[in-house]
Amino acid sequence: MGLSPIDVYRDILPKTNCGDCGEKSCLAFAAKVVSENVSLSKCPHVLRENIAHYQKILDNQHKDGLYAKRDPAKDAVEWAEQRAALTDIKDLPYRIGGEIVEVDGKQALKLPYFGTHVYITNDGIYSNEIELDHWERVFLYNHIAQGGKSNPIGKFVPFHELPNTISKIKSLERHIKRPLEEYFTGKIELLRQRGISLGAKDVSREFSSCDLALLFYPLPKVPVLILFWDEETEEEHMPAQINLLFDETIIEHLDIESILFLLEKLANLLMDAK
């Protein structure tokens, strides 16, 4: 057995999605390391002793063609599906929300997801409303596997106050916060309209310090609060600012990388909404 992309991601890489290697995520970099023989040294955060040990294994398996033609996204789905395999469908409404329905004579969980619905069965995850790519399936399987039992308590905290996020703040700023701030500068009404189209509730009256507050429920037990301050041009110029807040129970339902995936999807939906 050689090293699969999941092995490289899990056992060698920092899992920070910092982008210093030139790839969008650590998993994407792991896929290139395995399938295209990209050197581990391209990641500046891998320990030298690990490079010395693992690169030889990777070089040898690449010569043998091991994993060279595998689809890393499918590998990731299989890995995530295995994590969730022991979950009983009947337990899911209690743990992650949604409702049990019957589809083609089989039980399925109908789960609200970014204003639409997905169906979770023992045979997989699908939707009649949107197209789910491999990475969304990984995200949902991870949520199924980890999803705790706690309901949101209404206490919102910023990303940096969640545990084990220090190394991921840079990725959050670069790929999510900054693009949102630049896109919606001077477009507060557009942000409001697009948020509401995605099922958000305007809760600005509860947060008078900001220009706009939107409460999203991308998943039933995972609320996300967006606070937006538009740019100030009078006297001293202040650029637009967005704060992303989470109910402190989120760590029971999603790991940190899944939280980043959720935020990136939400940001893309807001900026690409028709």
C-alpha positions in Angstrom: 0.0 0.0 0.0 1.2 3.5 -0.9 0.2 6.9 0.2 -3.2 8.1 -1.0 -4.1 11.8 -1.2 -6.1 11.3 2.0 -3.0 9.8 3.7 -0.9 12.7 2.7 -3.5 15.2 3.8 -4.2 13.5 7.1 -0.7 12.5 8.2 1.7 15.0 6.6 0.1 18.3 5.7 -0.8 21.1 8.2 -4.5 21.1 7.1 -4.6 24.9 7.2 -5.6 25.7 3.6 -3.3 28.7 3.8 -2.5 28.7 0.0 1.2 29.1 0.5 1.8 26.1 -1.8 -0.1 27.7 -4.6 -3.2 25.5 -4.3 -6.6 26.4 -2.9 -6.6 23.7 -0.2 -4.4 21.2 1.5 -6.4 18.4 0.0 -5.9 19.8 -3.5 -2.2 20.0 -2.9 -2.2 16.4 -1.5 -3.9 15.2 -4.7 -1.1 16.8 -6.8 1.6 15.4 -4.6 0.2 11.9 -5.2 -1.0 12.0 -8.8 1.5 14.4 -10.3 4.5 13.8 -8.1 4.6 17.4 -6.9 7.3 17.7 -4.2 6.2 17.9 -0.6 8.7 20.7 -0.2 6.3 23.0 -2.1 4.5 23.3 1.2 6.7 25.4 3.5 5.0 24.0 6.6 5.9 20.3 6.2 8.6 19.3 8.7 11.9 18.5 7.0 12.1 15.1 8.6 8.7 14.3 7.1 9.8 15.4 3.7 12.9 13.2 3.9 10.9 10.2 5.0 7.7 10.5 2.9 9.1 11.9 -0.4 11.0 8.7 -1.1 7.8 6.6 -0.7 6.0 9.0 -3.0 8.7 9.0 -5.6 8.7 5.2 -5.7 4.9 4.8 -5.9 4.8 7.4 -8.6 7.3 5.3 -10.7 5.0 2.3 -10.2 1.9 4.4 -11.2 0.2 3.9 -7.9 -2.7 6.3 -7.5 -1.6 8.2 -10.6 -4.9 7.8 -12.3 -7.2 7.9 -9.2 -9.6 10.8 -8.8 -8.7 12.5 -5.5 -12.1 14.0 -5.1 -13.7 10.5 -5.3 -11.1 9.2 -2.8 -12.2 12.0 -0.4 -15.8 11.1 -0.8 -15.2 7.5 -0.1 -13.2 8.4 3.0 -15.9 10.7 4.3 -18.6 8.2 3.5 -16.8 5.6 5.6 -16.7 8.0 8.5 -20.5 8.4 8.3 -21.3 4.8 7.5 -22.2 3.7 11.0 -24.8 6.5 11.5 -28.4 5.5 11.8 -30.6 7.6 9.5 -33.3 7.6 12.2 -30.9 9.4 14.6 -30.1 12.2 12.3 -33.1 14.6 12.9 -32.1 14.6 16.6 -28.5 15.2 15.8 -28.3 17.5 12.8 -32.0 18.5 12.1 -34.2 17.8 9.1 -37.0 15.2 8.9 -37.4 11.6 7.9 -39.3 11.0 4.7 -39.9 8.1 2.4 -38.3 8.2 -1.0 -38.8 5.3 -3.4 -39.9 3.0 -0.5 -36.7 3.9 1.5 -36.2 6.1 4.5 -34.3 9.3 3.9 -33.4 12.4 5.8 -34.6 15.6 4.1 -32.1 18.1 5.3 -32.4 21.9 4.7 -29.2 23.1 3.0 -28.5 26.7 1.9 -32.1 27.4 1.3 -32.7 24.2 -0.7 -32.8 20.5 0.5 -30.6 17.4 0.2 -31.7 13.9 0.8 -29.5 11.5 2.8 -30.0 7.8 2.5 -28.0 4.7 3.2 -27.1 4.7 -0.5 -25.7 8.3 -0.6 -26.6 12.0 -0.7 -28.5 13.7 -3.5 -30.6 16.7 -4.3 -33.4 17.3 -6.8 -32.8 21.1 -6.6 -29.0 21.6 -6.9 -26.0 19.7 -8.3 -23.8 18.4 -5.5 -20.1 18.1 -6.3 -17.6 15.7 -4.6 -16.5 18.3 -2.1 -20.0 19.2 -1.0 -20.6 15.5 -0.4 -17.4 15.3 1.7 -18.7 18.3 3.7 -22.1 16.8 4.3 -20.7 13.3 5.2 -18.3 15.0 7.7 -21.3 16.9 9.2 -23.2 13.6 9.5 -20.2 11.9 11.2 -19.5 14.7 13.6 -22.9 16.3 14.1 -23.5 16.6 17.8 -26.8 16.9 19.6 -26.7 20.5 20.9 -29.1 23.1 19.5 -27.8 26.6 18.9 -27.7 28.7 22.1 -27.7 32.2 20.5 -24.2 33.1 21.7 -22.2 34.2 18.7 -18.4 34.2 18.6 -15.9 35.2 15.9 -13.9 32.6 14.0 -10.6 33.3 15.9 -12.3 32.4 19.2 -13.0 28.9 18.0 -10.3 26.3 19.0 -7.5 25.5 16.6 -8.2 28.3 14.1 -5.0 30.4 14.4 -3.3 28.8 11.4 -6.5 29.2 9.3 -7.2 32.9 9.9 -5.0 33.9 6.9 -7.1 31.6 4.6 -10.3 33.1 5.9 -9.1 36.6 5.3 -7.7 35.9 1.8 -10.4 33.7 0.3 -13.6 34.8 2.1 -13.7 38.0 4.1 -11.7 40.2 1.7 -13.5 39.2 -1.5 -16.9 39.8 0.3 -15.8 43.2 1.5 -14.6 44.3 -1.9 -17.6 42.9 -3.8 -20.2 44.5 -1.6 -18.6 47.9 -0.9 -21.2 50.5 -1.6 -23.8 47.7 -2.3 -25.4 47.2 1.1 -28.9 46.8 -0.4 -27.6 44.1 -2.9 -26.1 42.2 0.0 -29.4 42.4 1.9 -31.4 41.2 -1.1 -29.0 38.3 -1.9 -28.9 37.2 1.7 -32.7 37.1 1.9 -32.8 35.2 -1.3 -30.7 32.5 0.4 -33.0 32.4 3.4 -31.3 34.8 5.7 -33.2 37.0 8.1 -32.4 40.7 8.4 -31.6 41.2 12.1 -30.1 44.6 11.9 -32.3 46.0 14.6 -30.6 43.6 17.1 -27.1 44.9 16.1 -27.3 48.6 15.9 -23.5 49.1 15.7 -23.4 47.8 12.1 -25.1 48.8 8.9 -26.5 45.4 8.1 -26.8 42.1 10.1 -27.9 38.9 8.3 -28.6 35.6 10.1 -28.2 32.5 7.9 -29.1 28.9 8.6 -27.1 27.0 5.9 -27.8 23.9 8.0 -30.5 23.5 10.6 -28.1 23.6 13.6 -25.4 25.7 12.1 -26.4 29.4 12.1 -24.0 32.0 10.7 -24.2 35.7 11.5 -22.8 38.2 9.0 -22.3 41.8 10.2 -21.5 44.4 7.6 -20.2 47.9 7.8 -20.1 49.8 4.5 -17.2 52.1 3.7 -17.1 55.5 5.2 -15.9 58.3 3.0 -16.5 61.3 5.2 -13.5 62.7 7.1 -11.2 59.7 7.6 -11.8 56.9 5.0 -12.8 53.6 6.5 -13.1 50.6 4.1 -16.0 48.2 4.2 -15.8 45.5 6.8 -17.5 42.1 7.3 -17.5 40.0 10.5 -18.4 36.4 10.4 -19.8 35.0 13.7 -20.9 31.5 14.7 -23.0 30.0 17.5 -20.4 28.6 19.9 -22.0 25.1 19.5 -20.7 25.0 15.9 -17.6 23.0 16.9 -19.9 20.1 17.9 -21.3 19.9 14.3 -18.4 20.9 12.0 -14.6 20.6 12.1 -12.6 23.8 11.3 -11.9 22.9 7.7 -15.7 22.2 7.2 -16.4 25.6 8.7 -14.2 27.2 6.1 -15.9 25.2 3.3 -19.3 26.4 4.5 -18.1 30.0 4.6 -16.6 29.8 1.2 -19.8 28.3 -0.3 -21.9 31.0 1.4 -19.6 33.7 0.1 -19.7 32.3 -3.5 -23.5 32.1 -3.4 -23.8 35.7 -2.2 -21.4 37.0 -4.9 -22.8 34.8 -7.7 -26.5 34.9 -6.9 -28.7 35.7 -10.0 
